Amino acid sequence: MDFYLTHHAEQELKRRDIPRIFLNRVLRNPQQIVDERDDRRAYQSQIEFANGKIYLVRAIVDEETEPNTVVTVYRTSRISKYWRADP
């Protein structure tokens, strides 16, 4: 599946210091895909960063477009806030 990154998503990758390889991993093989508002979905995976800390990397995707559009991407240490026991 192909994905298009918006300019905003590209900026957020840099601003939040998320390696593109991590985003690619989340998009190609997410641990979870959960529904979000506005008919978007969050592709998310728990990933260990260089500092040894585990973060949840979330890519908010609009699946109504072709190719699917990554609207934004971010990482958070508040994994329990977003992780679903039954996605």
C-alpha positions in Angstrom: 0.0 0.0 0.0 1.3 3.4 -0.9 1.1 6.5 1.3 1.3 10.2 0.6 2.8 12.5 3.3 1.3 15.9 3.6 3.7 18.9 4.0 2.6 19.0 7.7 3.4 15.4 8.2 6.9 15.9 6.7 7.4 18.9 9.0 6.3 16.9 12.1 8.7 14.1 11.3 11.6 16.6 11.5 10.2 18.7 14.4 9.5 15.7 16.6 12.7 13.9 15.6 11.1 10.7 14.3 13.2 8.7 11.9 11.5 8.1 8.6 12.3 4.4 8.9 10.1 4.3 12.1 7.2 5.9 10.2 7.7 3.4 7.4 7.6 0.5 9.8 4.4 1.8 11.4 2.7 2.3 8.0 3.8 -1.0 6.6 3.3 -3.2 9.6 1.4 -1.4 12.4 0.8 -3.1 15.7 -2.6 -1.5 15.8 -4.9 0.5 13.6 -7.6 2.3 15.5 -10.4 4.6 14.4 -10.0 8.3 15.0 -12.4 11.3 14.3 -13.2 12.6 10.9 -13.1 9.1 9.3 -9.4 8.9 9.9 -7.4 6.0 11.4 -4.3 5.9 13.6 -1.6 3.5 12.6 0.4 2.9 15.7 3.3 0.9 17.0 5.5 0.9 20.1 9.1 1.6 19.1 12.3 1.9 21.1 14.2 5.1 20.2 18.0 5.6 20.4 17.7 6.9 24.0 16.4 3.4 25.0 12.9 4.7 25.8 9.8 3.1 24.2 7.4 5.6 22.5 4.1 5.1 20.7 4.5 6.3 17.2 1.1 7.3 15.7 0.4 8.2 12.1 -3.0 9.7 11.4 -4.1 8.4 8.0 -6.9 9.5 5.7 -7.8 6.2 3.9 -10.5 7.9 1.7 -7.7 9.2 -0.6 -5.7 7.4 -3.2 -3.0 6.9 -2.2 -3.8 7.0 1.5 -2.7 10.3 3.0 -0.6 10.6 6.2 -2.1 13.8 7.8 0.3 14.0 10.8 2.7 11.9 12.8 3.8 12.1 16.3 5.3 10.1 19.2 4.2 9.9 22.8 5.3 8.3 26.0 1.7 8.2 27.1 1.1 4.8 25.6 -1.8 3.8 27.8 -3.8 6.8 26.6 -3.9 5.5 23.0 -3.2 1.8 23.2 -6.4 -0.3 22.8 -6.7 -3.7 24.4 -9.1 -4.6 21.7 -8.4 -2.4 18.6 
